[in-house]
Amino acid sequence: MSNNKKYKEVFLEAFQVDEGSLDGLEYNSISDWDSVGHMGLIAGLEEAFDIMLEMDDIIEFSSYTKGIEILAKYQIEV
């Protein structure tokens, strides 16, 4: 599975949204993406990509698009 597909799947599973709404998705823009949902998302990403995100990156992970930038720091091209 491609990294792009893995990334999308983690979001789709974590937040039960349709794929068309991912590009504009931001923290607190939907009720499921609250602090608890955020940690579930982070856990899903860490498992999918076999990484451990640094605390600063977890805090800065504020949108679907920003997450792609953050994963690039871990040599993961989405």
N, CA, C, O and CB atoms as a CASP TS submission, in Angstrom:
PFRMAT TS
TARGET T0000
AUTHOR 0000-0000-0000
METHOD Language model
MODEL 1
PARENT N/A
ATOM      1  N   MET     1       0.848  -1.179   0.000  1.00  0.00           N
ATOM      2  CA  MET     1       0.000   0.000   0.000  1.00  0.00           C
ATOM      3  C   MET     1       0.892   1.240   0.000  1.00  0.00           C
ATOM      4  O   MET     1       1.891   1.294   0.717  1.00  0.00           O
ATOM      5  CB  MET     1      -0.964   0.000   1.226  1.00  0.00           C
ATOM      6  N   SER     2       0.529   2.222  -0.799  1.00  0.00           N
ATOM      7  CA  SER     2       1.319   3.451  -0.880  1.00  0.00           C
ATOM      8  C   SER     2       1.183   4.257   0.416  1.00  0.00           C
ATOM      9  O   SER     2       0.227   4.092   1.174  1.00  0.00           O
ATOM     10  CB  SER     2       0.875   4.302  -2.094  1.00  0.00           C
ATOM     11  N   ASN     3       2.155   5.123   0.644  1.00  0.00           N
ATOM     12  CA  ASN     3       2.104   5.981   1.830  1.00  0.00           C
ATOM     13  C   ASN     3       0.896   6.902   1.795  1.00  0.00           C
ATOM     14  O   ASN     3       0.288   7.180   2.829  1.00  0.00           O
ATOM     15  CB  ASN     3       3.383   6.807   1.945  1.00  0.00           C
ATOM     16  N   ASN     4       0.548   7.376   0.598  1.00  0.00           N
ATOM     17  CA  ASN     4      -0.613   8.249   0.459  1.00  0.00           C
ATOM     18  C   ASN     4      -1.877   7.507   0.892  1.00  0.00           C
ATOM     19  O   ASN     4      -2.701   8.049   1.629  1.00  0.00           O
ATOM     20  CB  ASN     4      -0.750   8.752  -0.999  1.00  0.00           C
ATOM     21  N   LYS     5      -2.022   6.281   0.436  1.00  0.00           N
ATOM     22  CA  LYS     5      -3.201   5.480   0.786  1.00  0.00           C
ATOM     23  C   LYS     5      -3.227   5.187   2.290  1.00  0.00           C
ATOM     24  O   LYS     5      -4.281   5.278   2.920  1.00  0.00           O
ATOM     25  CB  LYS     5      -3.214   4.155  -0.018  1.00  0.00           C
ATOM     26  N   LYS     6      -2.072   4.835   2.863  1.00  0.00           N
ATOM     27  CA  LYS     6      -1.997   4.576   4.311  1.00  0.00           C
ATOM     28  C   LYS     6      -2.419   5.808   5.105  1.00  0.00           C
ATOM     29  O   LYS     6      -3.193   5.715   6.058  1.00  0.00           O
ATOM     30  CB  LYS     6      -0.567   4.153   4.713  1.00  0.00           C
ATOM     31  N   TYR     7      -1.897   6.961   4.693  1.00  0.00           N
ATOM     32  CA  TYR     7      -2.193   8.217   5.382  1.00  0.00           C
ATOM     33  C   TYR     7      -3.702   8.492   5.359  1.00  0.00           C
ATOM     34  O   TYR     7      -4.306   8.798   6.386  1.00  0.00           O
ATOM     35  CB  TYR     7      -1.418   9.391   4.730  1.00  0.00           C
ATOM     36  N   LYS     8      -4.290   8.378   4.176  1.00  0.00           N
ATOM     37  CA  LYS     8      -5.731   8.593   4.047  1.00  0.00           C
ATOM     38  C   LYS     8      -6.517   7.609   4.906  1.00  0.00           C
ATOM     39  O   LYS     8      -7.464   7.998   5.589  1.00  0.00           O
ATOM     40  CB  LYS     8      -6.159   8.466   2.585  1.00  0.00           C
ATOM     41  N   GLU     9      -6.130   6.342   4.873  1.00  0.00           N
ATOM     42  CA  GLU     9      -6.848   5.311   5.616  1.00  0.00           C
ATOM     43  C   GLU     9      -6.850   5.589   7.118  1.00  0.00           C
ATOM     44  O   GLU     9      -7.857   5.359   7.789  1.00  0.00           O
ATOM     45  CB  GLU     9      -6.232   3.947   5.343  1.00  0.00           C
ATOM     46  N   VAL    10      -5.731   6.082   7.649  1.00  0.00           N
ATOM     47  CA  VAL    10      -5.668   6.395   9.081  1.00  0.00           C
ATOM     48  C   VAL    10      -6.683   7.485   9.416  1.00  0.00           C
ATOM     49  O   VAL    10      -7.402   7.377  10.409  1.00  0.00           O
ATOM     50  CB  VAL    10      -4.236   6.843   9.488  1.00  0.00           C
ATOM     51  N   PHE    11      -6.745   8.524   8.603  1.00  0.00           N
ATOM     52  CA  PHE    11      -7.712   9.605   8.820  1.00  0.00           C
ATOM     53  C   PHE    11      -9.143   9.107   8.689  1.00  0.00           C
ATOM     54  O   PHE    11      -9.994   9.422   9.520  1.00  0.00           O
ATOM     55  CB  PHE    11      -7.469  10.744   7.830  1.00  0.00           C
ATOM     56  N   LEU    12      -9.406   8.329   7.647  1.00  0.00           N
ATOM     57  CA  LEU    12     -10.762   7.834   7.415  1.00  0.00           C
ATOM     58  C   LEU    12     -11.223   6.947   8.561  1.00  0.00           C
ATOM     59  O   LEU    12     -12.381   7.012   8.973  1.00  0.00           O
ATOM     60  CB  LEU    12     -10.831   7.064   6.096  1.00  0.00           C
ATOM     61  N   GLU    13     -10.331   6.130   9.070  1.00  0.00           N
ATOM     62  CA  GLU    13     -10.681   5.251  10.186  1.00  0.00           C
ATOM     63  C   GLU    13     -10.841   6.033  11.489  1.00  0.00           C
ATOM     64  O   GLU    13     -11.754   5.763  12.268  1.00  0.00           O
ATOM     65  CB  GLU    13      -9.617   4.166  10.358  1.00  0.00           C
ATOM     66  N   ALA    14      -9.963   6.993  11.722  1.00  0.00           N
ATOM     67  CA  ALA    14      -9.994   7.747  12.977  1.00  0.00           C
ATOM     68  C   ALA    14     -11.228   8.635  13.086  1.00  0.00           C
ATOM     69  O   ALA    14     -11.794   8.784  14.169  1.00  0.00           O
ATOM     70  CB  ALA    14      -8.743   8.595  13.104  1.00  0.00           C
ATOM     71  N   PHE    15     -11.648   9.229  11.960  1.00  0.00           N
ATOM     72  CA  PHE    15     -12.680  10.256  12.027  1.00  0.00           C
ATOM     73  C   PHE    15     -13.970   9.927  11.285  1.00  0.00           C
ATOM     74  O   PHE    15     -14.920  10.708  11.338  1.00  0.00           O
ATOM     75  CB  PHE    15     -12.138  11.513  11.498  1.00  0.00           C
ATOM     76  N   GLN    16     -14.025   8.792  10.594  1.00  0.00           N
ATOM     77  CA  GLN    16     -15.247   8.394   9.886  1.00  0.00           C
ATOM     78  C   GLN    16     -15.774   9.504   8.978  1.00  0.00           C
ATOM     79  O   GLN    16     -16.965   9.815   8.994  1.00  0.00           O
ATOM     80  CB  GLN    16     -16.324   7.996  10.887  1.00  0.00           C
ATOM     81  N   VAL    17     -14.886  10.095   8.193  1.00  0.00           N
ATOM     82  CA  VAL    17     -15.262  11.132   7.239  1.00  0.00           C
ATOM     83  C   VAL    17     -15.105  10.579   5.832  1.00  0.00           C
ATOM     84  O   VAL    17     -14.482   9.535   5.638  1.00  0.00           O
ATOM     85  CB  VAL    17     -14.402  12.415   7.432  1.00  0.00           C
ATOM     86  N   ASP    18     -15.670  11.278   4.845  1.00  0.00           N
ATOM     87  CA  ASP    18     -15.490  10.825   3.473  1.00  0.00           C
ATOM     88  C   ASP    18     -14.185  11.392   2.923  1.00  0.00           C
ATOM     89  O   ASP    18     -13.710  12.443   3.352  1.00  0.00           O
ATOM     90  CB  ASP    18     -16.691  11.248   2.587  1.00  0.00           C
ATOM     91  N   GLU    19     -13.632  10.674   1.976  1.00  0.00           N
ATOM     92  CA  GLU    19     -12.319  11.030   1.430  1.00  0.00           C
ATOM     93  C   GLU    19     -12.280  12.431   0.835  1.00  0.00           C
ATOM     94  O   GLU    19     -11.235  13.081   0.864  1.00  0.00           O
ATOM     95  CB  GLU    19     -11.917  10.031   0.380  1.00  0.00           C
ATOM     96  N   GLY    20     -13.388  12.903   0.301  1.00  0.00           N
ATOM     97  CA  GLY    20     -13.442  14.223  -0.308  1.00  0.00           C
ATOM     98  C   GLY    20     -13.245  15.374   0.662  1.00  0.00           C
ATOM     99  O   GLY    20     -12.910  16.482   0.243  1.00  0.00           O
ATOM    100  N   SER    21     -13.446  15.134   1.937  1.00  0.00           N
ATOM    101  CA  SER    21     -13.312  16.213   2.922  1.00  0.00           C
ATOM    102  C   SER    21     -11.935  16.264   3.583  1.00  0.00           C
ATOM    103  O   SER    21     -11.703  17.106   4.451  1.00  0.00           O
ATOM    104  CB  SER    21     -14.366  16.059   3.986  1.00  0.00           C
ATOM    105  N   LEU    22     -11.027  15.385   3.192  1.00  0.00           N
ATOM    106  CA  LEU    22      -9.729  15.309   3.864  1.00  0.00           C
ATOM    107  C   LEU    22      -8.861  16.544   3.656  1.00  0.00           C
ATOM    108  O   LEU    22      -8.256  17.029   4.612  1.00  0.00           O
ATOM    109  CB  LEU    22      -8.987  14.100   3.386  1.00  0.00           C
ATOM    110  N   ASP    23      -8.782  17.064   2.443  1.00  0.00           N
ATOM    111  CA  ASP    23      -7.859  18.171   2.160  1.00  0.00           C
ATOM    112  C   ASP    23      -8.086  19.394   3.041  1.00  0.00           C
ATOM    113  O   ASP    23      -7.121  20.070   3.397  1.00  0.00           O
ATOM    114  CB  ASP    23      -7.983  18.574   0.719  1.00  0.00           C
ATOM    115  N   GLY    24      -9.315  19.695   3.400  1.00  0.00           N
ATOM    116  CA  GLY    24      -9.593  20.858   4.234  1.00  0.00           C
ATOM    117  C   GLY    24      -9.754  20.542   5.706  1.00  0.00           C
ATOM    118  O   GLY    24     -10.109  21.415   6.499  1.00  0.00           O
ATOM    119  N   LEU    25      -9.496  19.310   6.072  1.00  0.00           N
ATOM    120  CA  LEU    25      -9.728  18.879   7.459  1.00  0.00           C
ATOM    121  C   LEU    25      -8.690  19.472   8.408  1.00  0.00           C
ATOM    122  O   LEU    25      -7.487  19.383   8.166  1.00  0.00           O
ATOM    123  CB  LEU    25      -9.703  17.347   7.554  1.00  0.00           C
ATOM    124  N   GLU    26      -9.174  20.079   9.491  1.00  0.00           N
ATOM    125  CA  GLU    26      -8.306  20.691  10.494  1.00  0.00           C
ATOM    126  C   GLU    26      -8.748  20.281  11.892  1.00  0.00           C
ATOM    127  O   GLU    26      -9.897  19.896  12.113  1.00  0.00           O
ATOM    128  CB  GLU    26      -8.312  22.226  10.358  1.00  0.00           C
ATOM    129  N   TYR    27      -7.817  20.372  12.825  1.00  0.00           N
ATOM    130  CA  TYR    27      -8.090  20.077  14.226  1.00  0.00           C
ATOM    131  C   TYR    27      -9.288  20.902  14.692  1.00  0.00           C
ATOM    132  O   TYR    27      -9.362  22.100  14.422  1.00  0.00           O
ATOM    133  CB  TYR    27      -6.844  20.369  15.106  1.00  0.00           C
ATOM    134  N   ASN    28     -10.215  20.269  15.383  1.00  0.00           N
ATOM    135  CA  ASN    28     -11.439  20.880  15.911  1.00  0.00           C
ATOM    136  C   ASN    28     -12.425  21.349  14.839  1.00  0.00           C
ATOM    137  O   ASN    28     -13.398  22.031  15.161  1.00  0.00           O
ATOM    138  CB  ASN    28     -11.075  22.041  16.775  1.00  0.00           C
ATOM    139  N   SER    29     -12.191  20.995  13.571  1.00  0.00           N
ATOM    140  CA  SER    29     -13.149  21.365  12.531  1.00  0.00           C
ATOM    141  C   SER    29     -14.321  20.388  12.496  1.00  0.00           C
ATOM    142  O   SER    29     -15.377  20.686  11.938  1.00  0.00           O
ATOM    143  CB  SER    29     -12.459  21.414  11.161  1.00  0.00           C
ATOM    144  N   ILE    30     -14.119  19.221  13.099  1.00  0.00           N
ATOM    145  CA  ILE    30     -15.193  18.233  13.267  1.00  0.00           C
ATOM    146  C   ILE    30     -15.174  17.778  14.719  1.00  0.00           C
ATOM    147  O   ILE    30     -14.140  17.850  15.383  1.00  0.00           O
ATOM    148  CB  ILE    30     -15.021  17.007  12.282  1.00  0.00           C
ATOM    149  N   SER    31     -16.300  17.318  15.206  1.00  0.00           N
ATOM    150  CA  SER    31     -16.381  16.960  16.628  1.00  0.00           C
ATOM    151  C   SER    31     -15.455  15.801  16.999  1.00  0.00           C
ATOM    152  O   SER    31     -14.966  15.745  18.128  1.00  0.00           O
ATOM    153  CB  SER    31     -17.812  16.599  16.988  1.00  0.00           C
ATOM    154  N   ASP    32     -15.208  14.881  16.075  1.00  0.00           N
ATOM    155  CA  ASP    32     -14.339  13.741  16.387  1.00  0.00           C
ATOM    156  C   ASP    32     -12.866  14.125  16.529  1.00  0.00           C
ATOM    157  O   ASP    32     -12.102  13.411  17.179  1.00  0.00           O
ATOM    158  CB  ASP    32     -14.477  12.692  15.314  1.00  0.00           C
ATOM    159  N   TRP    33     -12.461  15.251  15.924  1.00  0.00           N
ATOM    160  CA  TRP    33     -11.055  15.640  16.019  1.00  0.00           C
ATOM    161  C   TRP    33     -10.876  16.613  17.175  1.00  0.00           C
ATOM    162  O   TRP    33     -10.576  17.792  16.993  1.00  0.00           O
ATOM    163  CB  TRP    33     -10.560  16.272  14.692  1.00  0.00           C
ATOM    164  N   ASP    34     -11.073  16.071  18.366  1.00  0.00           N
ATOM    165  CA  ASP    34     -10.803  16.805  19.602  1.00  0.00           C
ATOM    166  C   ASP    34      -9.501  16.253  20.166  1.00  0.00           C
ATOM    167  O   ASP    34      -8.784  15.549  19.454  1.00  0.00           O
ATOM    168  CB  ASP    34     -11.992  16.672  20.644  1.00  0.00           C
ATOM    169  N   SER    35      -9.176  16.545  21.409  1.00  0.00           N
ATOM    170  CA  SER    35      -7.896  16.100  21.963  1.00  0.00           C
ATOM    171  C   SER    35      -7.789  14.579  22.024  1.00  0.00           C
ATOM    172  O   SER    35      -6.718  14.024  21.778  1.00  0.00           O
ATOM    173  CB  SER    35      -7.703  16.680  23.352  1.00  0.00           C
ATOM    174  N   VAL    36      -8.877  13.908  22.345  1.00  0.00           N
ATOM    175  CA  VAL    36      -8.861  12.438  22.399  1.00  0.00           C
ATOM    176  C   VAL    36      -8.736  11.862  20.991  1.00  0.00           C
ATOM    177  O   VAL    36      -7.950  10.943  20.758  1.00  0.00           O
ATOM    178  CB  VAL    36     -10.144  11.898  23.088  1.00  0.00           C
ATOM    179  N   GLY    37      -9.506  12.403  20.064  1.00  0.00           N
ATOM    180  CA  GLY    37      -9.416  11.967  18.681  1.00  0.00           C
ATOM    181  C   GLY    37      -8.041  12.217  18.087  1.00  0.00           C
ATOM    182  O   GLY    37      -7.555  11.435  17.270  1.00  0.00           O
ATOM    183  N   HIS    38      -7.419  13.311  18.502  1.00  0.00           N
ATOM    184  CA  HIS    38      -6.077  13.657  18.029  1.00  0.00           C
ATOM    185  C   HIS    38      -5.080  12.580  18.435  1.00  0.00           C
ATOM    186  O   HIS    38      -4.255  12.152  17.628  1.00  0.00           O
ATOM    187  CB  HIS    38      -5.639  15.029  18.583  1.00  0.00           C
ATOM    188  N   MET    39      -5.159  12.149  19.677  1.00  0.00           N
ATOM    189  CA  MET    39      -4.214  11.127  20.141  1.00  0.00           C
ATOM    190  C   MET    39      -4.473   9.788  19.449  1.00  0.00           C
ATOM    191  O   MET    39      -3.533   9.036  19.189  1.00  0.00           O
ATOM    192  CB  MET    39      -4.312  10.958  21.670  1.00  0.00           C
ATOM    193  N   GLY    40      -5.729   9.487  19.151  1.00  0.00           N
ATOM    194  CA  GLY    40      -6.033   8.281  18.391  1.00  0.00           C
ATOM    195  C   GLY    40      -5.456   8.347  16.985  1.00  0.00           C
ATOM    196  O   GLY    40      -4.935   7.359  16.467  1.00  0.00           O
ATOM    197  N   LEU    41      -5.555   9.523  16.374  1.00  0.00           N
ATOM    198  CA  LEU    41      -4.979   9.734  15.047  1.00  0.00           C
ATOM    199  C   LEU    41      -3.466   9.542  15.091  1.00  0.00           C
ATOM    200  O   LEU    41      -2.901   8.848  14.246  1.00  0.00           O
ATOM    201  CB  LEU    41      -5.327  11.142  14.521  1.00  0.00           C
ATOM    202  N   ILE    42      -2.820  10.148  16.062  1.00  0.00           N
ATOM    203  CA  ILE    42      -1.365  10.052  16.185  1.00  0.00           C
ATOM    204  C   ILE    42      -0.953   8.594  16.380  1.00  0.00           C
ATOM    205  O   ILE    42      -0.004   8.131  15.748  1.00  0.00           O
ATOM    206  CB  ILE    42      -0.855  10.921  17.362  1.00  0.00           C
ATOM    207  N   ALA    43      -1.656   7.873  17.244  1.00  0.00           N
ATOM    208  CA  ALA    43      -1.349   6.453  17.469  1.00  0.00           C
ATOM    209  C   ALA    43      -1.499   5.666  16.172  1.00  0.00           C
ATOM    210  O   ALA    43      -0.672   4.805  15.871  1.00  0.00           O
ATOM    211  CB  ALA    43      -2.269   5.860  18.562  1.00  0.00           C
ATOM    212  N   GLY    44      -2.544   5.955  15.406  1.00  0.00           N
ATOM    213  CA  GLY    44      -2.758   5.275  14.138  1.00  0.00           C
ATOM    214  C   GLY    44      -1.647   5.550  13.141  1.00  0.00           C
ATOM    215  O   GLY    44      -1.209   4.647  12.428  1.00  0.00           O
ATOM    216  N   LEU    45      -1.191   6.792  13.089  1.00  0.00           N
ATOM    217  CA  LEU    45      -0.108   7.159  12.177  1.00  0.00           C
ATOM    218  C   LEU    45       1.207   6.510  12.596  1.00  0.00           C
ATOM    219  O   LEU    45       1.959   6.011  11.759  1.00  0.00           O
ATOM    220  CB  LEU    45       0.051   8.682  12.122  1.00  0.00           C
ATOM    221  N   GLU    46       1.475   6.522  13.892  1.00  0.00           N
ATOM    222  CA  GLU    46       2.712   5.913  14.380  1.00  0.00           C
ATOM    223  C   GLU    46       2.735   4.416  14.064  1.00  0.00           C
ATOM    224  O   GLU    46       3.777   3.869  13.703  1.00  0.00           O
ATOM    225  CB  GLU    46       2.864   6.142  15.899  1.00  0.00           C
ATOM    226  N   GLU    47       1.611   3.776  14.199  1.00  0.00           N
ATOM    227  CA  GLU    47       1.537   2.349  13.900  1.00  0.00           C
ATOM    228  C   GLU    47       1.643   2.091  12.395  1.00  0.00           C
ATOM    229  O   GLU    47       2.371   1.194  11.970  1.00  0.00           O
ATOM    230  CB  GLU    47       0.230   1.762  14.446  1.00  0.00           C
ATOM    231  N   ALA    48       0.929   2.861  11.599  1.00  0.00           N
ATOM    232  CA  ALA    48       0.917   2.657  10.147  1.00  0.00           C
ATOM    233  C   ALA    48       2.291   2.865   9.524  1.00  0.00           C
ATOM    234  O   ALA    48       2.665   2.160   8.587  1.00  0.00           O
ATOM    235  CB  ALA    48      -0.081   3.596   9.498  1.00  0.00           C
ATOM    236  N   PHE    49       3.043   3.835  10.047  1.00  0.00           N
ATOM    237  CA  PHE    49       4.331   4.171   9.455  1.00  0.00           C
ATOM    238  C   PHE    49       5.528   3.712  10.303  1.00  0.00           C
ATOM    239  O   PHE    49       6.677   3.982   9.954  1.00  0.00           O
ATOM    240  CB  PHE    49       4.407   5.659   9.239  1.00  0.00           C
ATOM    241  N   ASP    50       5.259   3.029  11.399  1.00  0.00           N
ATOM    242  CA  ASP    50       6.309   2.503  12.280  1.00  0.00           C
ATOM    243  C   ASP    50       7.286   3.610  12.696  1.00  0.00           C
ATOM    244  O   ASP    50       8.500   3.489  12.533  1.00  0.00           O
ATOM    245  CB  ASP    50       7.074   1.359  11.579  1.00  0.00           C
ATOM    246  N   ILE    51       6.716   4.688  13.235  1.00  0.00           N
ATOM    247  CA  ILE    51       7.507   5.833  13.697  1.00  0.00           C
ATOM    248  C   ILE    51       7.040   6.226  15.089  1.00  0.00           C
ATOM    249  O   ILE    51       6.014   5.746  15.571  1.00  0.00           O
ATOM    250  CB  ILE    51       7.386   7.038  12.713  1.00  0.00           C
ATOM    251  N   MET    52       7.799   7.099  15.726  1.00  0.00           N
ATOM    252  CA  MET    52       7.421   7.698  16.995  1.00  0.00           C
ATOM    253  C   MET    52       7.546   9.206  16.812  1.00  0.00           C
ATOM    254  O   MET    52       8.651   9.742  16.725  1.00  0.00           O
ATOM    255  CB  MET    52       8.318   7.170  18.192  1.00  0.00           C
ATOM    256  N   LEU    53       6.396   9.887  16.754  1.00  0.00           N
ATOM    257  CA  LEU    53       6.404  11.336  16.543  1.00  0.00           C
ATOM    258  C   LEU    53       6.879  12.054  17.796  1.00  0.00           C
ATOM    259  O   LEU    53       6.552  11.661  18.916  1.00  0.00           O
ATOM    260  CB  LEU    53       5.006  11.834  16.144  1.00  0.00           C
ATOM    261  N   GLU    54       7.653  13.109  17.594  1.00  0.00           N
ATOM    262  CA  GLU    54       8.107  13.931  18.710  1.00  0.00           C
ATOM    263  C   GLU    54       6.941  14.775  19.216  1.00  0.00           C
ATOM    264  O   GLU    54       6.019  15.085  18.461  1.00  0.00           O
ATOM    265  CB  GLU    54       9.303  14.833  18.289  1.00  0.00           C
ATOM    266  N   MET    55       6.984  15.140  20.473  1.00  0.00           N
ATOM    267  CA  MET    55       5.902  15.901  21.093  1.00  0.00           C
ATOM    268  C   MET    55       5.595  17.191  20.327  1.00  0.00           C
ATOM    269  O   MET    55       4.427  17.520  20.124  1.00  0.00           O
ATOM    270  CB  MET    55       6.258  16.230  22.537  1.00  0.00           C
ATOM    271  N   ASP    56       6.626  17.922  19.901  1.00  0.00           N
ATOM    272  CA  ASP    56       6.409  19.159  19.144  1.00  0.00           C
ATOM    273  C   ASP    56       5.627  18.895  17.861  1.00  0.00           C
ATOM    274  O   ASP    56       4.771  19.690  17.472  1.00  0.00           O
ATOM    275  CB  ASP    56       7.750  19.823  18.810  1.00  0.00           C
ATOM    276  N   ASP    57       5.925  17.777  17.209  1.00  0.00           N
ATOM    277  CA  ASP    57       5.224  17.438  15.970  1.00  0.00           C
ATOM    278  C   ASP    57       3.773  17.046  16.251  1.00  0.00           C
ATOM    279  O   ASP    57       2.882  17.353  15.459  1.00  0.00           O
ATOM    280  CB  ASP    57       5.948  16.297  15.241  1.00  0.00           C
ATOM    281  N   ILE    58       3.539  16.380  17.355  1.00  0.00           N
ATOM    282  CA  ILE    58       2.171  16.010  17.740  1.00  0.00           C
ATOM    283  C   ILE    58       1.344  17.273  17.974  1.00  0.00           C
ATOM    284  O   ILE    58       0.187  17.353  17.562  1.00  0.00           O
ATOM    285  CB  ILE    58       2.174  15.116  19.016  1.00  0.00           C
ATOM    286  N   ILE    59       1.939  18.240  18.628  1.00  0.00           N
ATOM    287  CA  ILE    59       1.241  19.497  18.910  1.00  0.00           C
ATOM    288  C   ILE    59       1.005  20.286  17.622  1.00  0.00           C
ATOM    289  O   ILE    59      -0.058  20.883  17.455  1.00  0.00           O
ATOM    290  CB  ILE    59       2.045  20.345  19.914  1.00  0.00           C
ATOM    291  N   GLU    60       1.974  20.299  16.717  1.00  0.00           N
ATOM    292  CA  GLU    60       1.865  21.060  15.473  1.00  0.00           C
ATOM    293  C   GLU    60       0.982  20.381  14.434  1.00  0.00           C
ATOM    294  O   GLU    60       0.629  21.004  13.432  1.00  0.00           O
ATOM    295  CB  GLU    60       3.234  21.285  14.893  1.00  0.00           C
ATOM    296  N   PHE    61       0.622  19.142  14.645  1.00  0.00           N
ATOM    297  CA  PHE    61      -0.173  18.376  13.688  1.00  0.00           C
ATOM    298  C   PHE    61      -1.608  18.897  13.718  1.00  0.00           C
ATOM    299  O   PHE    61      -2.472  18.325  14.383  1.00  0.00           O
ATOM    300  CB  PHE    61      -0.127  16.845  14.010  1.00  0.00           C
ATOM    301  N   SER    62      -1.850  19.980  12.996  1.00  0.00           N
ATOM    302  CA  SER    62      -3.114  20.697  13.118  1.00  0.00           C
ATOM    303  C   SER    62      -4.063  20.532  11.943  1.00  0.00           C
ATOM    304  O   SER    62      -5.190  21.027  11.982  1.00  0.00           O
ATOM    305  CB  SER    62      -2.839  22.126  13.303  1.00  0.00           C
ATOM    306  N   SER    63      -3.622  19.841  10.900  1.00  0.00           N
ATOM    307  CA  SER    63      -4.491  19.634   9.742  1.00  0.00           C
ATOM    308  C   SER    63      -3.991  18.457   8.916  1.00  0.00           C
ATOM    309  O   SER    63      -2.874  17.974   9.096  1.00  0.00           O
ATOM    310  CB  SER    63      -4.561  20.909   8.875  1.00  0.00           C
ATOM    311  N   TYR    64      -4.838  18.019   8.018  1.00  0.00           N
ATOM    312  CA  TYR    64      -4.476  16.930   7.105  1.00  0.00           C
ATOM    313  C   TYR    64      -3.233  17.324   6.308  1.00  0.00           C
ATOM    314  O   TYR    64      -2.310  16.525   6.149  1.00  0.00           O
ATOM    315  CB  TYR    64      -5.657  16.592   6.146  1.00  0.00           C
ATOM    316  N   THR    65      -3.215  18.556   5.810  1.00  0.00           N
ATOM    317  CA  THR    65      -2.104  19.047   5.000  1.00  0.00           C
ATOM    318  C   THR    65      -0.830  19.213   5.824  1.00  0.00           C
ATOM    319  O   THR    65       0.252  18.842   5.371  1.00  0.00           O
ATOM    320  CB  THR    65      -2.475  20.372   4.351  1.00  0.00           C
ATOM    321  N   LYS    66      -0.949  19.762   7.015  1.00  0.00           N
ATOM    322  CA  LYS    66       0.216  19.956   7.893  1.00  0.00           C
ATOM    323  C   LYS    66       0.837  18.604   8.241  1.00  0.00           C
ATOM    324  O   LYS    66       2.056  18.494   8.369  1.00  0.00           O
ATOM    325  CB  LYS    66      -0.189  20.717   9.192  1.00  0.00           C
ATOM    326  N   GLY    67       0.013  17.592   8.393  1.00  0.00           N
ATOM    327  CA  GLY    67       0.520  16.254   8.707  1.00  0.00           C
ATOM    328  C   GLY    67       1.453  15.715   7.635  1.00  0.00           C
ATOM    329  O   GLY    67       2.421  15.020   7.943  1.00  0.00           O
ATOM    330  N   ILE    68       1.168  16.030   6.386  1.00  0.00           N
ATOM    331  CA  ILE    68       2.034  15.592   5.290  1.00  0.00           C
ATOM    332  C   ILE    68       3.413  16.229   5.435  1.00  0.00           C
ATOM    333  O   ILE    68       4.431  15.567   5.231  1.00  0.00           O
ATOM    334  CB  ILE    68       1.412  15.955   3.915  1.00  0.00           C
ATOM    335  N   GLU    69       3.445  17.509   5.788  1.00  0.00           N
ATOM    336  CA  GLU    69       4.723  18.213   6.019  1.00  0.00           C
ATOM    337  C   GLU    69       5.481  17.586   7.183  1.00  0.00           C
ATOM    338  O   GLU    69       6.692  17.383   7.103  1.00  0.00           O
ATOM    339  CB  GLU    69       4.478  19.717   6.297  1.00  0.00           C
ATOM    340  N   ILE    70       4.774  17.283   8.256  1.00  0.00           N
ATOM    341  CA  ILE    70       5.414  16.716   9.437  1.00  0.00           C
ATOM    342  C   ILE    70       5.986  15.337   9.128  1.00  0.00           C
ATOM    343  O   ILE    70       7.108  15.032   9.531  1.00  0.00           O
ATOM    344  CB  ILE    70       4.419  16.631  10.600  1.00  0.00           C
ATOM    345  N   LEU    71       5.241  14.509   8.427  1.00  0.00           N
ATOM    346  CA  LEU    71       5.741  13.168   8.097  1.00  0.00           C
ATOM    347  C   LEU    71       6.980  13.224   7.220  1.00  0.00           C
ATOM    348  O   LEU    71       7.818  12.325   7.283  1.00  0.00           O
ATOM    349  CB  LEU    71       4.659  12.359   7.401  1.00  0.00           C
ATOM    350  N   ALA    72       7.111  14.262   6.405  1.00  0.00           N
ATOM    351  CA  ALA    72       8.314  14.423   5.573  1.00  0.00           C
ATOM    352  C   ALA    72       9.579  14.525   6.424  1.00  0.00           C
ATOM    353  O   ALA    72      10.655  14.114   5.991  1.00  0.00           O
ATOM    354  CB  ALA    72       8.183  15.668   4.687  1.00  0.00           C
ATOM    355  N   LYS    73       9.450  15.076   7.638  1.00  0.00           N
ATOM    356  CA  LYS    73      10.593  15.166   8.552  1.00  0.00           C
ATOM    357  C   LYS    73      11.072  13.782   8.980  1.00  0.00           C
ATOM    358  O   LYS    73      12.206  13.627   9.433  1.00  0.00           O
ATOM    359  CB  LYS    73      10.223  15.996   9.786  1.00  0.00           C
ATOM    360  N   TYR    74      10.216  12.786   8.839  1.00  0.00           N
ATOM    361  CA  TYR    74      10.537  11.402   9.209  1.00  0.00           C
ATOM    362  C   TYR    74      10.833  10.556   7.962  1.00  0.00           C
ATOM    363  O   TYR    74      10.764   9.328   8.001  1.00  0.00           O
ATOM    364  CB  TYR    74       9.372  10.776  10.012  1.00  0.00           C
ATOM    365  N   GLN    75      11.160  11.233   6.868  1.00  0.00           N
ATOM    366  CA  GLN    75      11.458  10.618   5.583  1.00  0.00           C
ATOM    367  C   GLN    75      10.286   9.772   5.058  1.00  0.00           C
ATOM    368  O   GLN    75      10.486   8.730   4.435  1.00  0.00           O
ATOM    369  CB  GLN    75      12.705   9.757   5.704  1.00  0.00           C
ATOM    370  N   ILE    76       9.077  10.241   5.323  1.00  0.00           N
ATOM    371  CA  ILE    76       7.877   9.584   4.813  1.00  0.00           C
ATOM    372  C   ILE    76       7.235  10.529   3.804  1.00  0.00           C
ATOM    373  O   ILE    76       6.730  11.591   4.167  1.00  0.00           O
ATOM    374  CB  ILE    76       6.875   9.215   5.975  1.00  0.00           C
ATOM    375  N   GLU    77       7.259  10.136   2.550  1.00  0.00           N
ATOM    376  CA  GLU    77       6.689  10.953   1.487  1.00  0.00           C
ATOM    377  C   GLU    77       5.257  10.478   1.237  1.00  0.00           C
ATOM    378  O   GLU    77       5.015   9.325   0.878  1.00  0.00           O
ATOM    379  CB  GLU    77       7.553  10.871   0.180  1.00  0.00           C
ATOM    380  N   VAL    78       4.328  11.397   1.437  1.00  0.00           N
ATOM    381  CA  VAL    78       2.908  11.061   1.250  1.00  0.00           C
ATOM    382  C   VAL    78       2.429  11.612  -0.074  1.00  0.00           C
ATOM    383  O   VAL    78       1.263  11.441  -0.428  1.00  0.00           O
ATOM    384  CB  VAL    78       2.042  11.616   2.408  1.00  0.00           C
TER
END
